[in-house]
Structure formats: structure tokens, C-alpha cells
Amino acid sequence: MRHRIYGYRLNKSGSHRNSLRRNLINDLLVHERINTTEAKAKAIRGDAERVITIAKRSKRIGSSMNQVQARRTIMRKLNNKVVVKKVMDEIAPRYENRPGGYTRMLKLGSRRGDAARMVILELVED
């Protein structure tokens, strides 16, 4: 039974999985579009949207989380100051009036070498 099991294991150790997620999320937020396997895209999609939501909520007046706290929370997830600045200053204001669903997965088909299902994970344009 899979009760109380969270996330995708991706057939990797814990430290490898965490660094893979961090790198994929950083690449997605920097380039706003990445090519990856469907399993990896599903594994990082929720975390990427959560980062954008934290940045977006910190901009609201009367928010329970101020901007310094939001930057530190995002920094814990991403560990890259340049990406944190881009999320706070460019990406979050773009989705100010959008209630969620900041990413889109476009299926490409199978990869030639190992037949893994490939997708394009991108940020939605508003």
C-alpha cells in the first residue's frame, strides 16, 4: 500500500533527487521552458507553482508573509539568488490576477534511445 507516501522517487537517492528537482526548477524559472521526461515534469510541477504562489502572495498588501520572509522561503527551495530575484521581480507580477495553473505540459512523444515519454514544461503566457 502507498499510504502516506509523498512525491516521486524517480529511481534516485534522496540527495540526488533533491538536487535534480532544484536544478530543474531553477532551469524552468530561468528559461521559462524546458524539455524533460514526463515523470520529472510531474515531480517538479507542483514545487515550481508553489514557489510562484509564495512570491505572488508576498506582494499583496495585508499579506501574512512579508517579502523578506518570502525571499528566504523561496531561497530554501531554489538556493540561487539570481533566480529568486527573477521570480520576485518578473514572474510573480506577471501572474498577479491568475488564481493558479502557471505551468503547461506539452507532450512530444517518445525519446529515441530509451522510449521515455518526453514533454515540454513551460510557464503559461498571460
TAZILIN-V696192 format. One record per pair of residues at least 12 apart in sequence whose ideal C-beta (glycine too) atoms are under 8 Angstrom apart, sorted by sequence separation. I is the first residue (numbers start at 1). GAP is how many residues later the second one is. D is the distance in whole Angstrom. If there is no record, write none. Layout:
BEGIN
i:I gap:GAP d:D
i:I gap:GAP d:D
END
This chain:
BEGIN
i:24 gap:12 d:7
i:58 gap:12 d:3
i:107 gap:12 d:5
i:108 gap:12 d:6
i:57 gap:13 d:7
i:58 gap:13 d:8
i:71 gap:13 d:6
i:74 gap:13 d:6
i:106 gap:13 d:6
i:74 gap:14 d:7
i:105 gap:14 d:5
i:106 gap:14 d:4
i:55 gap:15 d:6
i:105 gap:15 d:7
i:24 gap:16 d:6
i:28 gap:16 d:7
i:54 gap:16 d:5
i:105 gap:16 d:6
i:106 gap:16 d:7
i:71 gap:17 d:6
i:104 gap:17 d:8
i:70 gap:18 d:7
i:103 gap:18 d:6
i:104 gap:18 d:6
i:25 gap:19 d:5
i:29 gap:19 d:7
i:54 gap:19 d:6
i:55 gap:19 d:6
i:103 gap:19 d:7
i:104 gap:19 d:8
i:20 gap:20 d:7
i:24 gap:20 d:5
i:28 gap:20 d:6
i:54 gap:20 d:6
i:103 gap:20 d:6
i:104 gap:20 d:5
i:67 gap:21 d:7
i:102 gap:21 d:6
i:103 gap:21 d:7
i:21 gap:22 d:6
i:25 gap:22 d:6
i:29 gap:22 d:7
i:102 gap:22 d:6
i:21 gap:23 d:5
i:25 gap:23 d:5
i:51 gap:23 d:5
i:101 gap:23 d:7
i:21 gap:26 d:6
i:25 gap:26 d:7
i:51 gap:26 d:6
i:98 gap:26 d:8
i:50 gap:27 d:8
i:51 gap:27 d:7
i:98 gap:28 d:6
i:10 gap:29 d:6
i:97 gap:29 d:8
i:10 gap:30 d:7
i:47 gap:30 d:7
i:58 gap:30 d:8
i:8 gap:31 d:6
i:95 gap:31 d:6
i:55 gap:32 d:5
i:91 gap:32 d:7
i:94 gap:32 d:6
i:10 gap:33 d:6
i:55 gap:33 d:5
i:59 gap:33 d:6
i:8 gap:34 d:7
i:58 gap:34 d:8
i:59 gap:34 d:7
i:8 gap:35 d:4
i:52 gap:35 d:7
i:7 gap:36 d:7
i:51 gap:36 d:6
i:55 gap:36 d:7
i:56 gap:36 d:4
i:55 gap:37 d:4
i:59 gap:37 d:7
i:52 gap:39 d:6
i:56 gap:39 d:6
i:52 gap:40 d:6
i:56 gap:40 d:6
i:52 gap:43 d:6
i:53 gap:47 d:7
i:29 gap:49 d:8
i:52 gap:50 d:5
i:49 gap:51 d:7
i:25 gap:52 d:7
i:26 gap:52 d:6
i:30 gap:52 d:8
i:49 gap:52 d:8
i:25 gap:53 d:6
i:30 gap:53 d:6
i:49 gap:53 d:5
i:26 gap:54 d:5
i:29 gap:54 d:5
i:48 gap:54 d:7
i:49 gap:54 d:6
i:22 gap:55 d:7
i:48 gap:55 d:6
i:22 gap:56 d:6
i:30 gap:56 d:7
i:22 gap:57 d:6
i:26 gap:57 d:5
i:29 gap:57 d:6
i:29 gap:58 d:6
i:45 gap:58 d:5
i:45 gap:60 d:7
i:29 gap:62 d:7
i:42 gap:63 d:8
i:41 gap:64 d:6
i:38 gap:67 d:7
i:38 gap:69 d:7
i:35 gap:73 d:8
i:37 gap:74 d:8
i:28 gap:75 d:8
i:45 gap:76 d:7
i:39 gap:77 d:8
i:44 gap:77 d:8
i:38 gap:78 d:8
i:39 gap:78 d:8
i:41 gap:78 d:5
i:37 gap:79 d:5
i:38 gap:79 d:4
i:37 gap:80 d:6
i:38 gap:80 d:7
i:41 gap:80 d:4
i:37 gap:81 d:6
i:38 gap:81 d:5
i:36 gap:82 d:7
i:37 gap:82 d:7
i:35 gap:83 d:6
i:36 gap:83 d:7
i:35 gap:84 d:8
i:35 gap:85 d:6
i:36 gap:85 d:6
i:34 gap:86 d:7
i:33 gap:87 d:6
i:34 gap:87 d:5
i:33 gap:88 d:7
i:34 gap:88 d:8
i:33 gap:89 d:4
i:32 gap:90 d:6
i:33 gap:90 d:7
i:32 gap:91 d:5
i:28 gap:93 d:6
i:28 gap:94 d:8
i:29 gap:94 d:8
i:28 gap:95 d:7
END
